Amino acid sequence: MSIKWRITGLFLGMTALSLLLFWVGESARLISGRQQIDLGVVLLALLLPAGIVYFYTSQLIRRMEKLHFATQRIARGDFEHIHLSDSSDEIGQFTIELNNLSRHVEMIVQNGTQEAQKMEAILAGMQEGVVAVDHVGRVVLVNAAAERIFERQKTVRELEYLLELTYDTELEQLTRKVLSGQPSASREINIAQRIVQSKINPILSGQGQSRGAVIVFHDVTELRRLEKIRTEFVANVSHELRTPLTSIKGFVETLLDGAAEDPSLRNRFLGIIQGETLRLQRLIEDLMTLARLEGQQNHAISSVKISYVQNAFEIIKPVIQSFAQAKEIQLEVDLPDNLPPLNIGENLLSQLLLNLLENAVKYTAEGRVWLNAQVGPEFLRLEFGDTGCGIPEETLPRIFERFYRVDKARSREQGGTGLGLSIVKHMVEGLGGNISVNSKVGVGTVFTCYLPRAKLK
């Protein structure tokens, strides 16, 4: 039954009850012959209906207060079900609708929270920095990657405008243009020693009006470095191939022009051509070795093969001894018999030893070259030293680069390709070890390799 009919019925009932009580009281007075009106009857006729009305309105108010508190709970995010005893009137129907609305709002809030958490997880997991600004350029969102890129972890929450984060006026101007209606924009900026590419895209409303912009920052420092290395590598390979080919071409043309008739000239030129051909062969072999090692960076070089340093040295011993004897250089090798095995094939290990020892002998005019080994708990330490010319300190960080030579003319004269140390570095790091160098001009050079020991079952 609706509330209005209940109140109307209550009003009529209480009015009838009051009139009935007055009539009963008046009838009793007339029968008893009293002249005065009975105040008790009057009070009863007034207070009893009033009490009933007060009780009913109190129940109604309590239900309204429950609804009021329920709406406050919903506003605070508490979507607990509302329980009312009477659900047949308007308040009961309103309670049912309010419960339905509460469940609907709860689902919307849960979905919104899940989407926000999902977006937060996506932004946190991105390698690219993301910054969002509103329609006037105020920063409203900065993800963790952007904080790392701009190194603003401690102050980024206090930022108001983009310029305070990037310190780049041109990027700020581009963002303003995008907020003014330009479709998108991009720019490369330099931050300390890094190169960062930025892409600005607008956030549009349903009517196509700009509501803000999203700026994505991508650190392309490594990409630019690799592009530079690739360009330098191609240029170096072209130069290294062109030099012997030009020499071969010149001597062949000279022989064809008549020099072949002179036996001494012919033999001398053929010897030079043979030397240049061998140099080309070594260069191509080194390039193939380097390419193979770089292709195995994501895989273990060691595989299942094991080898011993003593056995690998015995393979190259005749070569390196004859080379050292020819230059009258003392070769000192101290390899104990109980050295542990290494997770590397014997051919690769012998190539590593040959490259470092051959380098040491090449750049030592007089004195000695040595190789010794020390056993550690996890690594085998190999030390390759010489008393040669040494390497300038400023060039030490670059000696493992491909085709880098400290003394280009002397290196070519010695027949080097400029790839030996790069190959060694790839080998050692591919095994999970490391290599370092110490050198002093006029004193000598020491290369130290740490190679992981094989784990035998």
Protein Blocks (a to p, Z undefined) as FASTA:
>chain_A
ZZklmmmmmmmmmmmmmmmmmmmmmmmmmmnopabdcfklmmmmmmmmmmmmmmmmmmmm
mmmmmmmmmmmmmmnopacdcddfblkbmmlmmmmmmmmmmmmmmmmmmmmmmmmmmmmm
mmmmpmbdcddddfkopafbdcfklmmmnopmkmmmmpmbfklmnopaklmmmmmmmmno
pabdcddddehjbccdddddddddfkopafbdcdddddfklmmmmmmmmmmmmmmmmmmm
mmmmmmmmmmmmmmmnopmmpmklmmmmmmmmmmmmmmmmmmmmmmmmmmmmmmmmmpcf
klmaccdfklmmmmmmmmmmmmmmmnopacdddddfkbccddddfklmmmmmmmmmmmmm
mmpmbdcddddddddfkbccdddddfbebpafklmmmmmpghiafblmlmmmnopahlmm
mmmmmmmmmnopacdddddehibccddddddddddZZ
